[in-house]
């Protein structure tokens, strides 16, 4: 699995988790989904992604988007 795949899977998991928590507990959990979406948009423009940095330190091999 590449770094790109890891970041996209993690972002998808965070968004789905946020939706589940908002349904079960409180709609304030939707702010987590909004943060994940905003971070994805920001990363597409700047190439800076904190999750990519963490996965890189964990030894996930680089893909073509986050190097």
HUSULLIN-V632184 format. One record per backbone hydrogen bond with DSSP energy under -1.0 kcal/mol. CO is the residue of the C=O (numbers start at 1). NH is the residue of the N-H. If there is no record, write none. Layout:
CO;NH + CO;NH
This chain:
2;6 + 3;7 + 4;8 + 5;9 + 6;10 + 7;11 + 8;12 + 9;13 + 10;14 + 11;15 + 12;16 + 13;17 + 14;18 + 15;19 + 16;20 + 17;21 + 18;22 + 19;23 + 20;24 + 21;25 + 21;26 + 26;29 + 27;30 + 28;31 + 29;32 + 30;34 + 31;35 + 32;36 + 33;37 + 34;38 + 35;39 + 36;40 + 37;41 + 38;42 + 39;43 + 40;44 + 41;45 + 42;46 + 43;47 + 49;53 + 50;54 + 51;55 + 52;56 + 53;57 + 54;58 + 55;60 + 56;59 + 61;3
